[in-house]
Amino acid sequence: MIVIENISQIATPEGRSGPLFGREMGKLRIYSGKNIWIENGKIARITSERPDGRYERIDAENGTVLPAFVDPHTHTVFSGYRDFELQLKLDGKSYSQILSSGGGIYHTVKMVRKSSRKEIFEESFKRIENMAKHGTLSAEIKTGYGLDYENERKILDVIEDISEKKIMDIKKTFLFHVIPQDVEYETFLSSMFRLLMERKQKIDFVDVFCDEGAFSVDQTRNIFSRAMEMGFGLKIHADEIKYIGCSLLAREFPLHSIDHLLNLPYENYRYLKNSIPVLLPGTSMTLMENRYADARKMIDSGLAVSLATDLNPNCYTENMQEIISLAIYNMKMKVEEAITASTHNAALAAGFSKKGSLEEGYDADIIILDVPSYTHLGYHFGINLVRKIIKNGKELKI
């Protein structure tokens, strides 16, 4: 058995099988003067019992302990960068204008197609290490930067390579990102579903970017219908660039998560009760359009909100602490809500159970912060507050 001792404060959402809704998100369990006992990689108990020489000890050095972050929306696997787009945005170009001119996602697709599996892995694994250093120990990773059979398969192979490193637990999502410029739509769709069928046992979800310049509502409905028949869970990028009715698909399909939602109409909130909205304030910041999803109204309306980085070449951050800061300052989330949204609710949005809480029987994925209280998250921003990382009960050195 392993024990974490010398803890200033333990802060954790309640662990339960379903998400925490609305006001529940603002209620954390706070412990002081307690130790965390770990057995077989799981939380065994939280007590004031003092360990003796029989136990392996991890010294929290008077730090604050939280469940490790879970990132439920990432595009971690890609090649190349899009730093040149920053000037285009400063010149007033919109996301859609950059995309339609062959930039954006299409630029990254070109870079992925030029790169080998090994090259993409080496780039992407550095991001995984950065995620872990900043406290994220579980994540969802999407495909979507290949846009043809060969290169989407290559991305899936890289995600498998990352999973085998055991630094992070991964859920795999096959993303219909945009319609390729170099092939007929039906040909593209046929090749993607052929790959889905071949890799069926190694893919957890199918996601569609439903928006202006990407897939229409009708196209998304067709993809969802076919994916559901194959047994996949469903996710959606919705109402980000423009409202075209994508969030209404939550009336027709059991969407596991519904992501972005910058332009979600209030009257559609009622359709999201059985899904987990994944909000991505980093993307809002990098779009430079001064629009954020209305997290405050969603939570006050009783929805179960989660947070994610949207790590990708346009929104290039691996740091969930930064996302928490943005959520507090720009989406008016309380620090307790932001913690719940990046741990317990995020775990469920990504498709994990028994993660995101320091509850008995949950995975002992734990971070120790170099702060006296959880309230320093958001308040002390711009640096890495993580002092120690514990994965499955063992201290992780990166």
Protein Blocks (a to p, Z undefined) as FASTA:
>chain_A
ZZdehifbdcdddddfbdcehjlmmpccddehiacddeehiafbdcfbdcdfkbccddek
hpacddddddfbdcfbcgdjdklmmmmmmnopafklmmmnopajllmmmmmmmpcfklmm
mmmmmmmmmmmmnopabdcddehinopaklmmmmmmmmmmmmmnomaccddddddfbdcf
kbcfklmmmmmmmmmmmmmmmcfbdcddddehiacfklmmmmmmmmmmnopacdddehkl
pcghlmmmmmmpccfbaghjlmgcfklmmmmmmpccdddfklmmmnonopacdfklmmmn
opacdddekiafklgcfbfklmmmmmmmmnopafklmmmmmmmmmmmmnopahihiaceh
iacddcdddbfbfklgojlghiafbfbdceehiacdZZ
